[in-house]
Amino acid sequence: MSAQHGQGTTIHSVTKAGTNALHGDAFEFVRNDRFDARPYFSFRRPSLKRKQFGGTLGGPIVKNKLFFFGGYQRTTLRQEPVNRVAFVPTPAMLAGNFTAVASAACNAGRPINLAAPFANNRIDPTLYSKAALNIASKLPLPGDPCGAIVYGSRNIANDGQGVGAIDYQWSDKHSLFGRYVATTSESPDPFTLTPGNILTAGLGSDSLTQAFTVGDTYRIGPDMVNAFHLAVNRVAVSRTGARLFGPADVGINAYSYVPKALALSVTGGFGLASGTDSTFRTTTYQTSDDVSLFRGTHEMSFGTNIAQSRSNTNLISAPGFVFNGSNTGLGMADFFLGRPAIFTAASPNALYMRQWNVGLYGQDTWKLTPRLTMNYGVRWEPFLPQVSANGRVYNFDIDRFRQGIKSTVFKNAPAGFYYPGDPGFPGKSGINKQWLNFGPRLGLAWDVQGDGRTSVRAFYGLSYDYLPLQWRIGAGRAAPWVIPFAVSNPP
């Protein structure tokens, strides 16, 4: 790993600048449920249709001067698994009779007795929660006395990958290129595909990843080359949960930041997963310049790269209820009585992060002998920490805690916590800059036989790697900006 390369993965690829002949290809790969067998416990074969198809085309625009290349691949998936199992309320449960669902036949040979004051596994229906009855009315009908239902959940996914390239040979000394790569992924919420069954509710997603690069290579003289690059990378992901009904729609006195969304889990029964709405937007702007000099057996190079990354993340959660049987011994009975074991909720979480990355290097590749080559150099890569544009970061200092020092910004925060604006807090990042990050590099390559077929390599280097841009997302979920809480056995 030479000094030219800093943190992150390094991938080397060499592509031809263009051709005066027109070339292309096309392909398709198919999978179909006609080739599948029926699962033993299913009444029919699962549906599966998956296709991958696409092609490439490249050639000249201006002979010997301007060339193009383009390619596209699309993958489509249509699937409907038919072996999902849930347990929903039965007419007997609605009438207050839990004898069947609590029997050994419905509980793997282990009978369940409802806790006092409920005798003979019966509950007076007048004690039922109106919200539970409203939710139960929206569920599919059961298939047996245990409440079992076997159903399918459709899955549709559309993925696409595209690439485009332009190469221009200005002169024998000067060339330019442009590259664009994009990846898309679309997957709707399964409930929109199976609207008759709310048990299929989940998350839908839509994402677009793009990378655009332009480069300019100029041969300054017979022994000097300059390469300049500009790049923009962007990732945009959006996830949206199913819109079924909110707490107020079924009679629950709870606020939801997400309209028509509610998360619910009944142990040994069913679950409703509206999911967490979220958006992720990360954009990186980067420029680099590299100069190479050739002097006898030396190939010297030096250069710089500068990048700025911007990340905007938003998370919004719906309230959630867990019924696990801790009150009556049976999750479904707890559900009908409106006695959740856990209630969770949180306010929206927004985190906007910014970061600069800078690198400078100098190196020399020296051919000591026809069979022995040495590469040595040094790289300077200061750590410029992530900055929270909306100030949602904090630090905890044990010494401040022991001394009882409290924040002057958020005066109700516990001792030891301090925030942007407090004395001693580093800006809006919470981390001090590190300027003296120098990484020496030394490598040797020995051609054993002198025929280029077998080589022995040795390398020493000091490199730096930094935390991802969203590493402070946990701080953004904490008080005072986001108020997450969980209540056990709420009234």
BELVEN-V574054 format. One record per residue. RES is the residue in three letters. PHI is phi as a letter, one per 30 degrees, with the letter a starting at -180 (none if undefined). OMEGA is omega in radians with two decimals (* if undefined). NEAR is the number of other C-alpha atoms within 10 Angstrom. Layout:
((RES,PHI,OMEGA,NEAR) (RES,PHI,OMEGA,NEAR))
This chain:
((MET,none,-3.08,16) (SER,d,-3.11,22) (ALA,d,3.14,27) (GLN,d,-3.02,20) (HIS,c,3.14,15) (GLY,c,-3.08,21) (GLN,d,3.11,12) (GLY,j,-3.12,9) (THR,d,3.09,6) (THR,c,3.12,9) (ILE,b,3.11,5) (HIS,c,3.05,4) (SER,b,3.14,5) (VAL,b,3.13,5) (THR,b,3.12,5) (LYS,d,-3.05,6) (ALA,d,-3.14,17) (GLY,l,-3.13,23) (THR,b,3.12,18) (ASN,d,3.09,15) (ALA,c,3.12,10) (LEU,d,-3.13,14) (HIS,b,3.08,12) (GLY,a,3.06,12) (ASP,a,3.11,10) (ALA,b,-3.10,12) (PHE,a,3.01,10) (GLU,a,3.08,12) (PHE,b,-3.01,10) (VAL,b,2.89,11) (ARG,b,-3.07,13) (ASN,b,-3.12,13) (ASP,d,3.09,15) (ARG,d,-3.13,11) (PHE,c,-3.04,7) (ASP,c,3.05,12) (ALA,c,3.10,10) (ARG,d,3.05,13) (PRO,e,-3.01,13) (TYR,e,-3.05,9) (PHE,c,-3.13,9) (SER,c,3.14,14) (PHE,d,3.13,11) (ARG,b,3.13,13) (ARG,d,3.04,17) (PRO,d,-3.14,18) (SER,d,3.10,18) (LEU,b,3.04,18) (LYS,b,-3.11,15) (ARG,b,-3.12,17) (LYS,b,2.98,15) (GLN,b,-3.12,16) (PHE,b,-3.14,15) (GLY,l,-3.13,17) (GLY,a,3.13,15) (THR,b,3.09,17) (LEU,a,3.12,15) (GLY,b,-3.14,21) (GLY,l,-3.08,18) (PRO,d,2.90,19) (ILE,c,2.98,17) (VAL,b,-3.04,12) (LYS,e,3.10,12) (ASN,i,-3.08,13) (LYS,b,-2.97,16) (LEU,b,-3.05,21) (PHE,b,3.12,23) (PHE,b,3.01,21) (PHE,a,3.09,21) (GLY,b,3.11,18) (GLY,a,3.13,18) (TYR,b,3.04,18) (GLN,b,3.09,18) (ARG,b,3.09,18) (THR,b,3.12,18) (THR,c,3.14,18) (LEU,b,3.05,16) (ARG,b,-3.01,16) (GLN,b,3.08,19) (GLU,b,3.06,18) (PRO,d,-3.06,17) (VAL,c,-3.05,20) (ASN,c,3.04,18) (ARG,d,-3.07,13) (VAL,b,3.02,14) (ALA,b,3.10,15) (PHE,b,-3.05,24) (VAL,c,-3.13,25) (PRO,e,3.09,26) (THR,c,3.05,22) (PRO,e,3.12,13) (ALA,d,3.10,16) (MET,d,3.14,22) (LEU,d,3.11,16) (ALA,d,3.11,13) (GLY,j,-3.09,19) (ASN,c,3.13,19) (PHE,c,-3.08,25) (THR,d,-3.08,20) (ALA,d,-3.06,19) (VAL,d,3.11,27) (ALA,c,-3.09,21) (SER,d,3.12,17) (ALA,d,-3.11,13) (ALA,d,-3.12,13) (CYS,c,-3.07,18) (ASN,b,3.06,14) (ALA,h,3.08,8) (GLY,i,-3.12,9) (ARG,c,3.14,11) (PRO,d,3.14,14) (ILE,c,3.05,18) (ASN,c,3.13,18) (LEU,d,-3.13,20) (ALA,d,3.08,15) (ALA,e,0.23,11) (PRO,c,-3.04,10) (PHE,c,-3.08,12) (ALA,c,3.06,10) (ASN,h,3.11,13) (ASN,h,3.11,22) (ARG,b,3.13,18) (ILE,b,3.09,21) (ASP,d,-3.11,12) (PRO,e,3.12,15) (THR,d,3.10,10) (LEU,d,-3.06,11) (TYR,d,3.05,19) (SER,d,3.10,18) (LYS,d,3.11,16) (ALA,d,3.13,20) (ALA,d,3.12,19) (LEU,d,3.10,19) (ASN,d,3.12,13) (ILE,d,-3.13,16) (ALA,d,-3.13,17) (SER,d,-3.12,11) (LYS,c,-3.08,13) (LEU,d,3.08,15) (PRO,d,-3.12,16) (LEU,d,-3.12,17) (PRO,d,-3.13,17) (GLY,c,3.13,13) (ASP,a,-3.10,13) (PRO,d,3.11,18) (CYS,d,-3.11,23) (GLY,j,-3.08,20) (ALA,d,3.03,20) (ILE,b,3.08,17) (VAL,c,-3.04,15) (TYR,b,3.10,18) (GLY,c,3.12,19) (SER,b,-3.07,20) (ARG,d,3.13,20) (ASN,b,3.09,20) (ILE,b,3.11,19) (ALA,b,3.09,17) (ASN,b,3.13,17) (ASP,c,3.11,18) (GLY,b,3.07,18) (GLN,b,3.13,18) (GLY,b,3.12,18) (VAL,b,3.08,18) (GLY,b,-3.10,18) (ALA,b,3.04,20) (ILE,b,3.10,20) (ASP,b,-3.14,22) (TYR,b,3.11,20) (GLN,c,-3.07,18) (TRP,d,3.09,13) (SER,a,3.11,11) (ASP,d,3.10,8) (LYS,c,-2.92,13) (HIS,b,3.10,15) (SER,b,3.12,19) (LEU,b,3.09,20) (PHE,b,3.02,19) (GLY,b,-3.14,18) (ARG,b,3.07,17) (TYR,b,3.12,18) (VAL,b,3.13,18) (ALA,b,3.07,18) (THR,b,3.11,18) (THR,c,3.09,17) (SER,b,-3.12,18) (GLU,b,3.11,18) (SER,b,-3.10,17) (PRO,d,3.05,21) (ASP,e,-3.09,23) (PRO,e,-3.11,24) (PHE,d,3.11,24) (THR,d,3.12,17) (LEU,c,3.11,15) (THR,b,-2.98,17) (PRO,d,-3.13,12) (GLY,d,-3.06,12) (ASN,b,-3.09,18) (ILE,d,3.09,21) (LEU,d,-3.13,25) (THR,d,-3.06,25) (ALA,e,3.13,24) (GLY,a,-3.12,21) (LEU,c,2.92,19) (GLY,c,-3.10,22) (SER,b,3.12,18) (ASP,b,-3.08,18) (SER,b,3.09,18) (LEU,b,3.09,18) (THR,c,-3.09,18) (GLN,b,3.06,18) (ALA,b,-3.13,17) (PHE,b,-3.10,18) (THR,b,2.98,17) (VAL,b,-3.11,18) (GLY,b,3.13,18) (ASP,b,3.12,16) (THR,c,-3.07,19) (TYR,b,3.09,18) (ARG,d,-3.07,17) (ILE,d,3.13,14) (GLY,a,-3.11,10) (PRO,d,-3.09,9) (ASP,b,-3.14,12) (MET,b,3.14,16) (VAL,b,3.07,18) (ASN,c,3.12,19) (ALA,b,-3.11,17) (PHE,c,-3.11,18) (HIS,b,2.96,18) (LEU,b,-3.10,18) (ALA,b,3.02,18) (VAL,b,3.07,18) (ASN,b,-3.12,18) (ARG,b,3.06,18) (VAL,b,3.12,17) (ALA,b,-3.11,18) (VAL,b,3.09,18) (SER,b,3.10,17) (ARG,b,-3.10,19) (THR,b,-3.14,19) (GLY,d,3.14,26) (ALA,d,3.08,26) (ARG,c,-3.10,19) (LEU,c,3.10,18) (PHE,a,3.11,15) (GLY,c,-3.14,22) (PRO,e,-3.10,20) (ALA,d,-3.11,15) (ASP,d,-3.12,15) (VAL,c,3.06,14) (GLY,j,3.10,15) (ILE,c,-3.14,14) (ASN,d,3.13,10) (ALA,b,-3.12,12) (TYR,d,3.09,13) (SER,b,3.06,20) (TYR,d,-3.13,15) (VAL,c,-3.12,19) (PRO,d,3.06,16) (LYS,h,-3.11,17) (ALA,b,-3.13,25) (LEU,a,3.09,24) (ALA,c,-3.06,21) (LEU,b,3.13,17) (SER,b,3.10,19) (VAL,c,-3.13,22) (THR,d,-3.10,16) (GLY,i,-3.11,18) (GLY,b,-3.05,20) (PHE,b,3.10,20) (GLY,b,3.04,21) (LEU,c,-3.05,20) (ALA,c,3.08,22) (SER,d,3.11,32) (GLY,i,3.13,22) (THR,c,3.07,20) (ASP,d,-3.10,21) (SER,a,3.01,19) (THR,b,3.11,19) (PHE,b,3.11,18) (ARG,b,3.11,18) (THR,b,3.14,20) (THR,b,3.12,19) (THR,b,3.06,18) (TYR,c,-3.03,16) (GLN,b,3.02,19) (THR,b,3.12,18) (SER,b,3.08,18) (ASP,b,-3.10,18) (ASP,b,3.09,19) (VAL,c,3.12,19) (SER,c,3.11,19) (LEU,b,3.14,18) (PHE,c,-3.13,15) (ARG,b,3.13,10) (GLY,h,-3.13,9) (THR,c,-3.13,14) (HIS,c,2.96,16) (GLU,b,-3.08,17) (MET,c,3.11,19) (SER,b,3.07,21) (PHE,a,-3.10,20) (GLY,a,-3.11,20) (THR,b,2.97,19) (ASN,b,-3.14,21) (ILE,b,-3.13,15) (ALA,b,2.99,17) (GLN,b,-3.13,15) (SER,c,-3.14,19) (ARG,b,-3.11,21) (SER,b,3.07,21) (ASN,b,-3.09,18) (THR,b,3.09,20) (ASN,b,3.11,16) (LEU,b,3.10,17) (ILE,b,-3.07,20) (SER,c,3.02,24) (ALA,d,3.08,26) (PRO,d,-3.09,24) (GLY,b,3.13,24) (PHE,b,3.10,24) (VAL,b,3.06,22) (PHE,c,-3.03,27) (ASN,c,3.13,23) (GLY,i,-3.09,21) (SER,d,-3.13,14) (ASN,c,-3.07,19) (THR,c,-3.05,21) (GLY,j,-3.13,16) (LEU,b,-3.09,24) (GLY,e,-3.11,23) (MET,d,3.10,27) (ALA,d,3.06,28) (ASP,e,-3.13,24) (PHE,d,-3.10,31) (PHE,d,3.13,25) (LEU,d,-3.13,21) (GLY,i,-3.11,21) (ARG,c,3.13,25) (PRO,d,3.04,26) (ALA,d,-3.10,20) (ILE,b,2.99,15) (PHE,b,-3.12,20) (THR,b,3.08,16) (ALA,a,3.11,20) (ALA,a,3.04,20) (SER,d,-3.10,20) (PRO,e,-3.13,20) (ASN,c,3.11,22) (ALA,b,-3.13,20) (LEU,b,-3.11,23) (TYR,c,-3.04,24) (MET,c,3.11,25) (ARG,b,3.11,20) (GLN,a,3.01,19) (TRP,c,3.01,18) (ASN,b,-3.11,18) (VAL,b,3.08,18) (GLY,b,3.04,22) (LEU,b,-3.12,22) (TYR,b,2.96,23) (GLY,b,-3.09,21) (GLN,a,3.13,22) (ASP,b,3.00,22) (THR,c,-2.98,20) (TRP,c,3.10,18) (LYS,d,-3.07,17) (LEU,d,3.08,12) (THR,b,3.10,11) (PRO,e,-3.09,10) (ARG,c,-3.09,15) (LEU,b,-3.12,17) (THR,b,3.12,18) (MET,b,3.04,19) (ASN,b,3.13,21) (TYR,b,-3.13,21) (GLY,l,3.12,21) (VAL,b,3.14,21) (ARG,b,3.06,27) (TRP,c,-3.06,21) (GLU,b,-3.11,24) (PRO,d,3.10,18) (PHE,c,3.06,21) (LEU,c,-2.92,17) (PRO,d,3.08,21) (GLN,d,3.13,26) (VAL,c,3.08,23) (SER,d,-3.08,26) (ALA,d,3.12,16) (ASN,c,2.98,13) (GLY,i,-3.10,19) (ARG,c,3.08,27) (VAL,b,3.08,24) (TYR,a,3.02,19) (ASN,b,3.04,16) (PHE,b,-3.12,13) (ASP,c,-3.09,12) (ILE,d,3.11,12) (ASP,d,3.08,11) (ARG,d,3.13,15) (PHE,d,-3.12,14) (ARG,d,3.14,10) (GLN,d,3.13,10) (GLY,i,-3.12,11) (ILE,d,-3.11,15) (LYS,c,-3.11,18) (SER,d,3.02,19) (THR,c,3.13,14) (VAL,d,3.06,13) (PHE,c,-2.96,15) (LYS,d,3.12,10) (ASN,c,3.12,10) (ALA,d,3.12,15) (PRO,d,3.10,14) (ALA,e,3.13,19) (GLY,j,3.11,18) (PHE,d,3.04,18) (TYR,b,-2.86,26) (TYR,b,3.06,24) (PRO,e,-3.07,23) (GLY,j,3.06,15) (ASP,d,3.07,16) (PRO,e,3.11,12) (GLY,i,3.13,10) (PHE,d,-3.08,16) (PRO,d,3.05,17) (GLY,h,3.06,17) (LYS,c,3.14,20) (SER,c,-3.10,25) (GLY,i,-3.12,21) (ILE,b,3.10,15) (ASN,d,3.08,12) (LYS,d,3.09,13) (GLN,b,-3.02,11) (TRP,c,-2.98,11) (LEU,c,3.12,10) (ASN,c,3.11,15) (PHE,c,-3.12,17) (GLY,c,3.06,17) (PRO,d,3.12,19) (ARG,b,3.09,20) (LEU,b,3.13,20) (GLY,b,3.11,17) (LEU,b,3.07,18) (ALA,b,-3.08,16) (TRP,c,3.06,18) (ASP,d,-2.95,17) (VAL,d,-3.07,13) (GLN,c,-3.11,10) (GLY,i,-3.13,12) (ASP,c,3.10,9) (GLY,i,-3.08,10) (ARG,c,-3.13,8) (THR,b,-3.13,10) (SER,b,3.04,14) (VAL,b,-3.06,10) (ARG,b,3.06,12) (ALA,b,-3.06,10) (PHE,a,2.96,14) (TYR,b,3.09,13) (GLY,a,3.04,16) (LEU,c,-3.09,14) (SER,b,-3.14,18) (TYR,b,3.06,15) (ASP,b,-3.01,10) (TYR,c,-3.09,12) (LEU,d,3.13,9) (PRO,d,-3.03,9) (LEU,d,-3.08,19) (GLN,c,-3.03,20) (TRP,d,3.13,11) (ARG,d,-3.06,21) (ILE,d,3.09,19) (GLY,d,3.10,12) (ALA,d,3.13,17) (GLY,d,3.13,24) (ARG,d,-3.02,21) (ALA,c,3.02,16) (ALA,d,0.18,13) (PRO,c,-3.06,13) (TRP,d,3.11,16) (VAL,b,-3.11,16) (ILE,c,3.07,13) (PRO,d,3.09,16) (PHE,a,3.07,10) (ALA,b,-3.12,14) (VAL,c,3.10,13) (SER,d,3.12,11) (ASN,h,3.14,14) (PRO,d,-3.14,12) (PRO,d,*,8))
